[in-house]
Amino acid sequence: MLTLPFNNNYGGYLQAYALMTVLKGMGHDVELIYRKHNYRPLSLRIKYFIKTWVKCLLGQKHELFIMDQEKELRYKGQALMPFVDKYIAPKTIPLFSTAQLRKECKGKYDAIVVGSDQVWRPDYVPNIENFFLDFIDNPQILKLSYAASFGTSSPIYSDKEKRICGDLIKKFDAVSVRERSGVDVICNFGWSNGCEEVVLDPTMLLDLKSYEQFIIPSNEEDYAVAYILDMDEDKECGLRDIARELALPMKNLSLSGTRLFSMEMWLSCLHNSKFIVTDSFHGAVFSILFKRDFIVYANQERGVDRLSSLLKTFNIENRMILDKNGIEELLHKKIDWEIVNEKLEKITGIETKLDNDANIIALGEAKYGAAKGSKSSVTVALGTGIGGGIYVNGMLISGFKGAGGEIGHMKIVKDGRVCGCGQKGCFEAYASATGLIREAVSRLTVNKQNLLYTMIEGNIAGLEAKDIFDAAKEGDAFSLDLVDYEAEYLAMGIANILNIINPETIVLGGGVALAGDILLDPLRKKLEKYALPVTLEDLKIVQGILGNEAGIKGAVGLFS
């Protein structure tokens, strides 16, 4: 995961916690790429120190005598660090440059998710190209964004940044943004491939229990909460009017001051309040999650698109104001939480897709592996059985009841060997590792004068397909005959696939496929006996390259 540099931002921490929690709940091992702001130049640090020292000598209020931004943030947000260190973990060491990112992340990840929050707003992040994954050179790594935000409908990119980031985003395997305006920005910049989606902020993907564990019970009398990032005179006046009209004390969760509230205290203040006034995106999010009547006091300079997009999702756009006019009317207009809750439940019902493992592996190889770039491919998984997956014109062919691609059970011998499925003559009864071993055992019982028998030290019961291929590579005639047997039946089955589907690529996976050329060479030759010549023209027969990652990447492919 790569998200906004941590900056003592409650919403920033919570969206990172939420996305990490969701990904871990899906069974992934997740690590935060701990990108920090670039080091402050020495000249800036010296100026800061002198300015702070002068204020101290004059007896004026001053900042801390700390010139290290990381230490400064941790000092001010000291109460937040237990939450960050426990719940947003594991994470890399702090990384302060592109070079450090490239070195730390090289060869480490299968996929990287960029998001959420305003990760694509150049003035909020260091080296905007980093957040389009310019430090990743390996094309096999999945590049995804989740709920990435530009923060405004008019983000400021230089021409160079537009060109570089545009080239990078086109290498992403899936792109989702948090606001509808984000899709418009991508289109206006000429970056679109037509597949961008608008999704919810990750904080709204978790159920309420995920946050209630942090709530501190309170016996306080009723109060209202103001969580304002950008205070000004109009807002101060408006807050006084609200407190007076509601006849409630107003608790201020301002970010000003030398120390901040803990995450538990911040969440509890919102949760236990009767009314919330905020200009923060995540202040509005948690007002909705906690079902507290609220007003969004928007700041046009920061951009209102994020807020309007969120409120529009729940048909409560009228909760946003730009100045104190209209406050009184909103205070006495209750939100219909039943309707909001129905929308929230409908939207956050996380989509689940099911398919069998062979199909998922096939999809992984088709989209991200050995068949990437082919319009059609069939993956043949040669293990204890034979599984298969068919990919044609960007679609996995699963069939009416999900049985599409069960190539292991097509019949190649009338009334032949009994298959594990209970039927006779199936492809996998002959060409799977089990079928090959069964044939080898029957031959070894009558012929022990061969290298294979010697290599396994007579342990026929422990024979594996790999033993046969290893002996064949040593030139053992007995084992070479078994490889020829395997190639013959494999050619029969694959030829049937070619004649029916005519794919561009055949991907061979599983343990048997690891035999390599000693199996593939005779297979290619024998295909000429069984396949129509036209199906062999420009046909590619390759080994799978994703290994154990094929299933993971195929599962991602279901959603992209």
C-alpha positions as CSV (number, residue, x, y, z in Angstrom):
1,M,0.0,0.0,0.0
2,L,1.2,3.5,-0.8
3,T,-0.8,6.4,0.6
4,L,-0.4,10.0,1.7
5,P,2.6,10.8,3.8
6,F,1.5,10.6,7.4
7,N,1.0,14.1,8.6
8,N,-1.0,13.9,11.9
9,N,-4.2,13.7,9.9
10,Y,-7.0,11.7,11.6
11,G,-8.7,10.9,8.3
12,G,-5.4,10.0,6.7
13,Y,-4.6,7.5,9.4
14,L,-8.1,6.0,9.4
15,Q,-8.3,5.5,5.7
16,A,-4.9,3.7,5.8
17,Y,-6.1,1.6,8.7
18,A,-9.3,0.8,6.9
19,L,-7.8,-0.2,3.5
20,M,-5.1,-2.3,5.2
21,T,-7.8,-4.0,7.3
22,V,-9.9,-4.8,4.3
23,L,-7.0,-6.2,2.3
24,K,-5.8,-8.3,5.3
25,G,-9.4,-9.6,5.6
26,M,-9.3,-10.7,2.0
27,G,-6.3,-12.9,2.9
28,H,-3.4,-10.7,1.7
29,D,-0.2,-10.0,3.4
30,V,-0.1,-6.2,3.4
31,E,2.7,-3.7,4.1
32,L,2.6,0.0,4.1
33,I,5.2,1.7,1.9
34,Y,6.1,4.4,4.4
35,R,6.8,7.3,2.0
36,K,7.6,10.5,3.9
37,H,8.0,14.1,2.8
38,N,11.4,14.9,1.3
39,Y,14.1,16.1,3.7
40,R,13.8,19.8,4.4
41,P,16.7,21.7,2.8
42,L,19.4,22.8,5.3
43,S,18.7,26.5,4.6
44,L,15.1,26.0,5.5
45,R,16.0,24.3,8.7
46,I,18.4,27.0,9.7
47,K,15.8,29.7,9.0
48,Y,13.3,27.8,11.1
49,F,15.7,27.5,14.1
50,I,16.6,31.2,14.0
51,K,13.0,32.3,13.8
52,T,12.0,30.0,16.7
53,W,14.9,31.2,18.8
54,V,14.1,34.9,18.2
55,K,10.4,34.3,19.2
56,C,11.7,32.6,22.4
57,L,14.0,35.5,23.3
58,L,11.1,38.0,22.7
59,G,8.8,35.9,24.9
60,Q,6.5,35.2,22.1
61,K,4.6,31.9,21.5
62,H,6.8,29.7,19.4
63,E,7.0,26.3,17.8
64,L,9.2,23.5,19.1
65,F,13.0,23.6,18.7
66,I,12.9,20.7,16.3
67,M,14.2,21.0,12.8
68,D,13.5,17.3,11.8
69,Q,10.0,17.1,10.3
70,E,9.6,13.4,11.2
71,K,10.5,14.1,14.9
72,E,8.3,17.2,14.9
73,L,5.3,15.3,13.6
74,R,5.8,12.4,16.0
75,Y,6.1,14.9,18.9
76,K,2.9,16.8,18.0
77,G,1.0,13.6,17.3
78,Q,2.5,11.7,20.2
79,A,-0.9,10.6,21.3
80,L,-1.7,9.2,17.8
81,M,1.4,7.1,17.5
82,P,0.2,4.1,19.5
83,F,-2.7,3.7,17.0
84,V,-0.5,4.2,14.0
85,D,2.2,1.8,15.2
86,K,-0.3,-0.9,16.2
87,Y,-3.0,-0.8,13.6
88,I,-1.2,0.5,10.5
89,A,1.5,-2.1,10.4
90,P,3.7,-3.6,9.2
91,K,5.3,-0.8,7.3
92,T,8.7,-0.2,5.7
93,I,11.4,2.1,7.1
94,P,10.7,5.8,6.5
95,L,11.5,6.5,2.8
96,F,12.4,10.1,1.9
97,S,13.3,9.9,-1.8
98,T,12.6,8.1,-5.1
99,A,15.9,6.3,-4.8
100,Q,15.1,5.0,-1.4
101,L,11.7,3.8,-2.6
102,R,13.2,2.0,-5.6
103,K,15.8,0.3,-3.4
104,E,13.3,-0.7,-0.6
105,C,10.6,-2.0,-2.9
106,K,12.7,-3.9,-5.5
107,G,11.6,-7.6,-5.8
108,K,9.4,-7.3,-2.7
109,Y,5.8,-7.1,-3.7
110,D,3.3,-9.0,-6.0
111,A,0.9,-6.0,-6.1
112,I,0.9,-2.3,-5.0
113,V,-2.3,-0.4,-4.2
114,V,-2.1,3.4,-4.4
115,G,-4.7,5.1,-2.2
116,S,-6.8,6.3,-0.7
117,D,-7.1,10.0,-0.1
118,Q,-5.5,12.9,-2.0
119,V,-2.5,10.9,-3.3
120,W,-2.8,12.4,-6.8
121,R,-2.8,16.0,-5.6
122,P,0.7,17.3,-6.4
123,D,0.8,20.0,-3.7
124,Y,0.0,17.4,-1.0
125,V,2.6,14.8,-1.8
126,P,6.4,14.7,-2.5
127,N,7.3,13.7,-6.1
128,I,3.9,13.1,-7.6
129,E,5.3,10.6,-10.0
130,N,6.0,8.3,-7.0
131,F,2.3,8.0,-6.5
132,F,1.9,6.8,-10.0
133,L,4.5,4.1,-9.2
134,D,7.5,5.5,-11.2
135,F,9.8,3.5,-8.9
136,I,8.4,0.1,-10.0
137,D,10.2,-1.3,-13.1
138,N,8.9,-4.9,-13.0
139,P,5.9,-5.3,-15.4
140,Q,4.8,-8.4,-13.5
141,I,3.8,-6.4,-10.4
142,L,0.1,-5.5,-10.3
143,K,-0.4,-1.8,-10.2
144,L,-3.8,-0.7,-8.7
145,S,-5.3,2.4,-7.3
146,Y,-8.2,2.4,-4.8
147,A,-10.2,5.5,-4.1
148,A,-7.3,7.8,-5.2
149,S,-8.3,11.4,-5.1
150,F,-7.1,14.5,-6.9
151,G,-8.7,16.6,-4.2
152,T,-10.2,19.1,-6.6
153,S,-11.7,19.1,-10.1
154,S,-8.8,21.3,-11.2
155,P,-5.5,19.8,-9.8
156,I,-2.4,21.7,-10.8
157,Y,0.0,19.5,-12.8
158,S,2.9,20.9,-14.9
159,D,3.0,19.8,-18.5
160,K,5.9,17.5,-17.6
161,E,4.0,15.9,-14.7
162,K,1.0,15.4,-17.0
163,R,3.1,13.6,-19.5
164,I,5.0,11.4,-17.1
165,C,2.0,10.6,-14.9
166,G,-0.1,10.0,-17.9
167,D,2.3,7.4,-19.2
168,L,2.5,5.7,-15.8
169,I,-1.2,5.5,-15.1
170,K,-1.7,3.7,-18.4
171,K,0.4,0.9,-17.0
172,F,-2.0,0.4,-14.1
173,D,-4.0,-2.9,-14.1
174,A,-7.0,-1.2,-12.6
175,V,-7.8,2.4,-11.7
176,S,-10.5,3.6,-9.2
177,V,-11.0,7.1,-7.8
178,R,-12.9,8.5,-4.9
179,E,-14.8,11.2,-6.7
180,R,-16.7,11.4,-10.0
181,S,-14.6,14.5,-10.8
182,G,-11.5,12.3,-10.6
183,V,-12.7,10.4,-13.7
184,D,-13.3,13.8,-15.4
185,V,-9.7,14.9,-14.6
186,I,-8.3,11.6,-16.0
187,C,-10.3,12.1,-19.2
188,N,-9.4,15.8,-19.5
189,F,-5.7,15.0,-19.1
190,G,-6.0,12.4,-21.8
191,W,-5.1,9.6,-19.5
192,S,-8.3,7.5,-19.8
193,N,-8.6,4.0,-21.0
194,G,-12.3,4.0,-20.3
195,C,-12.1,1.6,-17.3
196,E,-11.9,4.0,-14.4
197,E,-14.3,3.4,-11.6
198,V,-15.7,5.6,-8.7
199,V,-15.6,3.8,-5.4
200,L,-16.2,4.6,-1.7
201,D,-13.5,5.9,0.6
202,P,-12.1,2.8,2.4
203,T,-13.2,4.0,5.8
204,M,-16.8,3.3,4.7
205,L,-15.9,-0.4,3.8
206,L,-15.6,-1.4,7.4
207,D,-18.6,-2.1,9.6
208,L,-19.3,0.0,12.7
209,K,-17.7,-2.5,15.0
210,S,-14.3,-1.9,13.5
211,Y,-14.5,1.7,14.9
212,E,-16.6,1.1,18.1
213,Q,-13.7,-0.9,19.6
214,F,-11.9,2.5,19.9
215,I,-14.8,4.4,21.5
216,I,-14.3,5.5,25.1
217,P,-17.7,5.5,27.0
218,S,-18.7,8.9,28.2
219,N,-20.9,10.3,31.0
220,E,-20.7,13.9,29.7
221,E,-23.8,15.9,29.2
222,D,-24.9,16.5,25.6
223,Y,-22.5,18.6,23.4
224,A,-21.8,19.5,19.8
225,V,-18.4,19.1,18.1
226,A,-16.5,21.4,15.8
227,Y,-13.8,19.7,13.7
228,I,-12.6,22.5,11.5
229,L,-9.3,22.4,9.6
230,D,-9.4,25.9,8.3
231,M,-10.9,28.3,10.9
232,D,-11.8,31.8,9.8
233,E,-13.9,34.6,11.2
234,D,-17.1,33.5,9.4
235,K,-16.8,30.0,10.8
236,E,-16.1,31.2,14.3
237,C,-19.2,33.3,14.1
238,G,-21.2,30.4,12.7
239,L,-20.1,28.0,15.4
240,R,-21.2,30.5,18.1
241,D,-24.6,30.7,16.4
242,I,-24.9,26.9,16.2
243,A,-24.0,26.5,19.9
244,R,-26.5,29.1,20.9
245,E,-29.3,27.7,18.6
246,L,-28.8,24.1,19.8
247,A,-28.3,25.2,23.4
248,L,-25.2,22.9,23.6
249,P,-21.6,23.5,24.6
250,M,-19.3,23.3,21.5
251,K,-16.3,21.0,21.9
252,N,-13.4,22.0,19.6
253,L,-11.3,19.3,17.9
254,S,-8.9,21.8,16.3
255,L,-5.6,20.6,14.9
256,S,-3.9,23.8,16.3
257,G,-1.7,23.6,19.4
258,T,1.4,21.7,20.2
259,R,-0.3,18.3,21.0
260,L,-3.2,16.4,19.4
261,F,-5.9,14.2,20.8
262,S,-5.4,10.4,20.6
263,M,-7.3,8.6,17.8
264,E,-9.5,7.0,20.4
265,M,-10.4,10.4,21.9
266,W,-11.0,11.9,18.5
267,L,-13.4,9.1,17.4
268,S,-15.1,9.1,20.8
269,C,-15.8,12.9,20.7
270,L,-17.5,12.5,17.3
271,H,-19.3,9.3,18.3
272,N,-20.6,10.6,21.7
273,S,-21.7,14.0,20.4
274,K,-25.2,15.2,19.5
275,F,-24.2,17.4,16.5
276,I,-21.1,17.8,14.3
277,V,-19.8,20.8,12.4
278,T,-16.9,20.1,10.1
279,D,-15.1,21.2,7.0
280,S,-13.2,17.9,6.7
281,F,-14.0,15.0,4.3
282,H,-13.4,12.4,7.0
283,G,-15.2,14.5,9.5
284,A,-18.3,14.1,7.3
285,V,-17.6,10.4,6.7
286,F,-17.7,9.6,10.4
287,S,-20.7,11.8,10.9
288,I,-22.5,9.5,8.5
289,L,-21.0,6.3,9.9
290,F,-22.0,7.4,13.5
291,K,-25.3,8.7,12.3
292,R,-24.9,12.1,13.8
293,D,-26.7,15.1,12.4
294,F,-24.1,17.4,10.9
295,I,-23.2,20.4,8.8
296,V,-20.3,20.5,6.3
297,Y,-18.8,24.0,6.4
298,A,-16.9,23.7,3.1
299,N,-13.7,25.6,2.3
300,Q,-13.7,26.5,-1.4
301,E,-9.9,27.0,-1.5
302,R,-9.3,23.3,-0.4
303,G,-11.9,22.2,-3.0
304,V,-15.5,21.2,-2.4
305,D,-15.6,18.3,-5.0
306,R,-14.6,15.7,-2.4
307,L,-17.4,16.7,-0.1
308,S,-20.1,17.2,-2.6
309,S,-19.3,13.8,-4.2
310,L,-19.6,12.1,-0.8
311,L,-22.8,13.9,0.2
312,K,-24.4,13.3,-3.2
313,T,-23.8,9.5,-2.8
314,F,-26.3,9.6,0.1
315,N,-28.6,12.3,-1.3
316,I,-27.7,14.8,1.4
317,E,-26.0,17.5,-0.6
318,N,-28.1,20.1,1.3
319,R,-25.9,19.5,4.4
320,M,-23.1,21.6,2.9
321,I,-22.8,25.3,3.3
322,L,-20.1,27.8,2.2
323,D,-20.8,30.5,4.8
324,K,-23.0,30.9,7.9
325,N,-26.1,31.9,5.9
326,G,-28.6,29.1,6.1
327,I,-27.3,27.5,9.2
328,E,-30.5,28.0,11.2
329,E,-32.6,26.1,8.7
330,L,-30.2,23.1,8.6
331,L,-30.0,22.9,12.4
332,H,-33.7,22.0,12.6
333,K,-33.8,19.8,9.5
334,K,-33.1,16.3,10.6
335,I,-31.3,13.8,8.3
336,D,-33.4,10.7,7.4
337,W,-30.9,8.2,8.7
338,E,-33.1,5.2,7.6
339,I,-32.6,6.2,3.9
340,V,-28.9,7.0,4.4
341,N,-28.4,3.7,6.1
342,E,-30.1,1.8,3.3
343,K,-27.9,3.4,0.7
344,L,-24.8,2.7,2.9
345,E,-25.7,-0.9,3.3
346,K,-26.3,-1.3,-0.4
347,I,-23.1,0.4,-1.5
348,T,-20.8,-1.3,1.0
349,G,-22.0,-4.8,0.2
350,I,-18.6,-5.9,-0.9
351,E,-18.9,-7.8,-4.2
352,T,-17.9,-11.4,-4.1
353,K,-17.1,-13.5,-7.2
354,L,-16.6,-17.2,-7.3
355,D,-14.9,-19.5,-9.7
356,N,-12.9,-22.7,-9.6
357,D,-9.2,-22.7,-9.0
358,A,-8.2,-23.8,-12.6
359,N,-10.3,-20.9,-14.1
360,I,-8.7,-18.4,-11.7
361,I,-5.2,-19.6,-12.6
362,A,-6.0,-19.4,-16.3
363,L,-7.2,-15.8,-15.8
364,G,-4.0,-15.0,-14.0
365,E,-1.8,-16.3,-16.8
366,A,-4.0,-14.7,-19.4
367,K,-4.0,-11.2,-17.9
368,Y,-0.7,-11.0,-16.1
369,G,1.4,-14.1,-17.0
370,A,2.5,-16.2,-19.9
371,A,-0.4,-15.4,-22.2
372,K,-0.5,-11.7,-21.5
373,G,-1.2,-9.9,-24.8
374,S,-3.0,-12.9,-26.4
375,K,-6.6,-12.4,-27.3
376,S,-7.4,-16.1,-26.6
377,S,-5.6,-18.7,-24.5
378,V,-6.3,-22.0,-22.8
379,T,-4.4,-22.9,-19.6
380,V,-3.9,-26.6,-19.0
381,A,-3.0,-27.4,-15.4
382,L,-1.2,-30.8,-15.3
383,G,-1.2,-32.1,-11.8
384,T,-2.7,-35.0,-10.0
385,G,-5.7,-34.3,-12.4
386,I,-6.0,-31.9,-15.3
387,G,-7.7,-28.6,-14.9
388,G,-8.3,-26.0,-17.5
389,G,-9.4,-22.5,-18.1
390,I,-10.5,-20.9,-21.3
391,Y,-10.0,-17.2,-22.0
392,V,-11.4,-15.6,-25.2
393,N,-11.6,-12.0,-26.2
394,G,-11.1,-10.7,-22.6
395,M,-13.5,-13.1,-21.0
396,L,-13.2,-16.2,-18.9
397,I,-15.5,-18.9,-20.2
398,S,-17.0,-20.4,-17.1
399,G,-20.1,-21.8,-18.7
400,F,-23.8,-21.9,-17.6
401,K,-23.1,-23.6,-14.3
402,G,-19.4,-22.9,-13.9
403,A,-18.2,-26.1,-15.4
404,G,-16.7,-24.5,-18.5
405,G,-13.1,-25.4,-19.0
406,E,-13.3,-28.9,-17.4
407,I,-11.0,-30.2,-20.1
408,G,-9.7,-33.0,-17.9
409,H,-13.0,-34.8,-18.4
410,M,-13.3,-34.8,-22.2
411,K,-13.1,-38.4,-23.4
412,I,-10.2,-39.6,-25.5
413,V,-10.6,-43.4,-25.1
414,K,-13.9,-45.3,-25.4
415,D,-14.6,-47.3,-22.2
416,G,-11.0,-46.5,-21.1
417,R,-9.5,-46.2,-17.7
418,V,-11.7,-45.1,-14.8
419,C,-11.2,-41.5,-13.9
420,G,-11.5,-39.9,-10.4
421,C,-14.8,-38.5,-11.6
422,G,-16.2,-42.0,-11.9
423,Q,-16.4,-42.0,-15.7
424,K,-14.2,-43.8,-18.1
425,G,-11.7,-42.6,-20.8
426,C,-11.1,-39.1,-19.5
427,F,-8.2,-37.0,-20.6
428,E,-6.8,-36.7,-17.1
429,A,-7.0,-40.5,-16.5
430,Y,-4.1,-40.7,-19.1
431,A,-2.2,-37.5,-19.3
432,S,-2.2,-36.2,-15.7
433,A,0.6,-36.9,-13.3
434,T,-1.5,-39.6,-11.7
435,G,-2.2,-41.2,-15.1
436,L,1.5,-41.1,-16.0
437,I,2.5,-42.6,-12.7
438,R,-0.1,-45.3,-13.0
439,E,1.3,-46.3,-16.5
440,A,4.9,-46.2,-15.1
441,V,4.0,-48.5,-12.2
442,S,2.3,-51.0,-14.5
443,R,5.5,-51.1,-16.6
444,L,7.9,-51.2,-13.7
445,T,6.3,-54.2,-12.2
446,V,7.4,-56.2,-15.2
447,N,10.6,-54.3,-16.1
448,K,13.1,-53.3,-13.4
449,Q,16.2,-53.2,-15.6
450,N,16.2,-49.5,-16.1
451,L,17.7,-46.3,-14.7
452,L,14.3,-45.1,-13.3
453,Y,14.0,-48.2,-11.1
454,T,17.6,-47.6,-9.9
455,M,17.0,-43.9,-9.2
456,I,14.0,-44.6,-7.0
457,E,15.8,-47.5,-5.3
458,G,13.0,-49.8,-6.1
459,N,10.4,-47.7,-4.2
460,I,7.7,-48.0,-6.8
461,A,5.0,-46.8,-4.3
462,G,6.9,-43.5,-3.9
463,L,7.3,-42.8,-7.6
464,E,6.7,-39.3,-8.7
465,A,6.3,-37.8,-12.2
466,K,9.4,-35.8,-11.7
467,D,11.4,-39.0,-11.3
468,I,10.3,-40.1,-14.7
469,F,11.4,-36.9,-16.4
470,D,14.7,-36.8,-14.5
471,A,15.6,-40.3,-15.7
472,A,14.5,-39.4,-19.2
473,K,16.8,-36.4,-19.2
474,E,19.6,-38.9,-18.3
475,G,18.9,-40.8,-21.5
476,D,17.0,-43.7,-19.9
477,A,15.2,-45.5,-22.7
478,F,12.5,-46.8,-20.4
479,S,11.6,-43.4,-19.1
480,L,11.8,-41.8,-22.6
481,D,9.1,-44.3,-23.7
482,L,7.0,-43.1,-20.8
483,V,7.5,-39.4,-21.8
484,D,6.5,-40.4,-25.3
485,Y,3.3,-42.0,-23.8
486,E,2.6,-38.8,-21.9
487,A,3.2,-36.6,-25.0
488,E,0.9,-38.8,-27.1
489,Y,-2.1,-38.5,-24.8
490,L,-1.4,-34.8,-24.0
491,A,-1.3,-34.1,-27.8
492,M,-4.7,-35.9,-28.2
493,G,-6.4,-33.7,-25.6
494,I,-4.8,-30.4,-26.5
495,A,-5.6,-31.1,-30.2
496,N,-9.3,-31.4,-29.3
497,I,-9.0,-28.0,-27.6
498,L,-7.3,-26.5,-30.6
499,N,-9.9,-27.9,-33.0
500,I,-12.8,-26.6,-30.9
501,I,-11.5,-23.2,-29.7
502,N,-8.5,-22.4,-31.9
503,P,-6.7,-20.3,-29.2
504,E,-3.7,-18.1,-29.8
505,T,-1.8,-19.6,-26.8
506,I,-1.7,-22.8,-24.9
507,V,-0.3,-22.3,-21.4
508,L,0.9,-25.5,-19.6
509,G,1.0,-25.3,-15.8
510,G,1.4,-27.7,-12.9
511,G,4.1,-30.1,-12.0
512,V,4.1,-32.1,-15.2
513,A,4.7,-28.9,-17.2
514,L,8.0,-28.3,-15.3
515,A,9.5,-31.2,-17.3
516,G,10.2,-28.5,-20.0
517,D,11.5,-29.3,-23.5
518,I,11.8,-33.0,-23.0
519,L,8.0,-33.1,-23.0
520,L,7.2,-30.0,-25.0
521,D,9.3,-31.0,-28.1
522,P,7.6,-34.4,-28.7
523,L,4.2,-32.8,-27.8
524,R,4.6,-30.2,-30.5
525,K,5.5,-32.8,-33.1
526,K,2.6,-35.1,-32.1
527,L,0.1,-32.3,-32.3
528,E,0.5,-32.4,-36.1
529,K,-1.2,-35.9,-36.1
530,Y,-4.3,-34.7,-34.2
531,A,-4.9,-31.0,-34.7
532,L,-6.2,-29.2,-37.8
533,P,-3.2,-27.6,-39.5
534,V,-4.8,-24.1,-39.4
535,T,-5.0,-24.3,-35.6
536,L,-1.2,-24.8,-35.4
537,E,-0.4,-21.7,-37.5
538,D,1.3,-19.2,-35.2
539,L,0.3,-21.2,-32.1
540,K,2.3,-20.6,-29.0
541,I,2.8,-23.4,-26.5
542,V,4.4,-22.0,-23.3
543,Q,4.9,-22.8,-19.7
544,G,3.1,-20.8,-17.1
545,I,5.3,-18.2,-15.4
546,L,3.2,-17.1,-12.3
547,G,3.5,-20.3,-10.3
548,N,1.8,-20.0,-6.9
549,E,0.9,-16.3,-7.7
550,A,-1.4,-17.3,-10.6
551,G,-4.4,-17.8,-8.3
552,I,-3.9,-14.5,-6.5
553,K,-3.5,-12.5,-9.7
554,G,-6.4,-14.3,-11.3
555,A,-8.6,-13.4,-8.4
556,V,-7.6,-9.7,-8.9
557,G,-8.4,-10.2,-12.6
558,L,-12.0,-11.1,-11.8
559,F,-12.5,-7.5,-10.6
560,S,-10.6,-5.6,-13.3
